[in-house]
Amino acid sequence: MNQVLMQTSMNIDNLSVQIGARTIVQDVSFEITTGDWICIIGPNGAGKSSLLKALAGILPSDGNIRVNDFDLNSLSHRDRACWIAYVAQTPVIPPGMNVFDYVMLGRTAHLKMLASESAFDLDMTTFVLDELGLGEFANREVASLSGGERQRVTIARALAQASPIVLLDEPTSALDIGFQQEVLTLINELRKEKKIAVISTMHDLTTSGIYPDRLLLMANGRVQVAGSATEVLTEENILNHYGAKVRILNDFGRPIVVPTDF
């Protein structure tokens, strides 16, 4: 089954999010094309998760979000989901649900009202589970899996959605270093092989500089610095926007962020 998607571009122009009287995200603009990975970093409260929720349509926003020639804000939630898949930092998993049924939920956006899953939806779910090495867990309850396995299952659900853009909010949250590497390597391989655009948030600065193509450093609801890892992860930027003293070491061209007390 061929799941490679056509070339897709998303343009975000002057996106802002306001909750009550407070502006959470202000005038954010960037572009991403399928096959690319942009990682959003920044201190707590910077607006990273709110930005992803606005792109997914979970939070209302001002500004323009376009995928190819479509204005996403003019689409229904179901139609929007055909373009964008969103994986929350802590996904809600219904109690007692097995892996196959949970991943099958990714097909919901493609079903007509009150329609049941087709043979194609079943085949797509099976295909994605096999692709991610999860076939043996199909009948296991999601809650019984390890942290890394559960994270792969949430990514599988997003892939079953067959959307060209995937939003991942802290995809390695609460995982140990081995599972972090496994999950991030998987995401990196999938975005290249399947031509998926990935937008993620991440707290670990060194890790954020290894896999993504570009970084957006947010603070106070705005993108303060954007560029490659070496351009964004500098001692000056981290001091100015995190208030942290660090040293930047060079590991074969990749920046390693080391906290320091001097």
Number of C-alpha atoms within 10 A of each C-alpha: 7 7 14 15 15 11 13 18 18 23 16 17 16 15 20 22 23 15 11 7 6 8 13 20 27 20 15 20 16 15 13 19 20 21 23 19 24 25 26 27 24 26 16 13 13 22 24 29 23 22 24 23 20 19 25 23 19 13 14 15 22 16 15 17 23 17 20 13 10 13 14 22 19 11 12 10 14 14 13 21 26 18 20 24 25 26 22 15 16 13 12 9 15 11 9 11 15 18 27 24 16 20 26 23 16 25 24 18 19 16 13 10 8 6 9 10 15 11 9 10 20 15 14 23 27 18 19 26 25 15 12 16 14 19 16 10 18 19 12 14 19 26 16 13 14 12 18 19 20 19 23 22 25 25 26 27 25 27 26 26 28 26 20 29 31 27 25 24 24 21 24 23 15 13 15 11 10 9 18 19 15 14 20 18 12 14 21 17 14 19 20 15 13 18 21 27 26 25 22 24 24 20 16 14 18 17 17 23 21 14 17 21 15 22 28 23 23 23 21 18 21 21 23 15 16 18 14 16 24 16 13 21 24 18 16 15 16 20 12 12 17 14 11 15 16 18 18 16 13 11 8 6 10 17 23 21 21 13 12 9 7 6
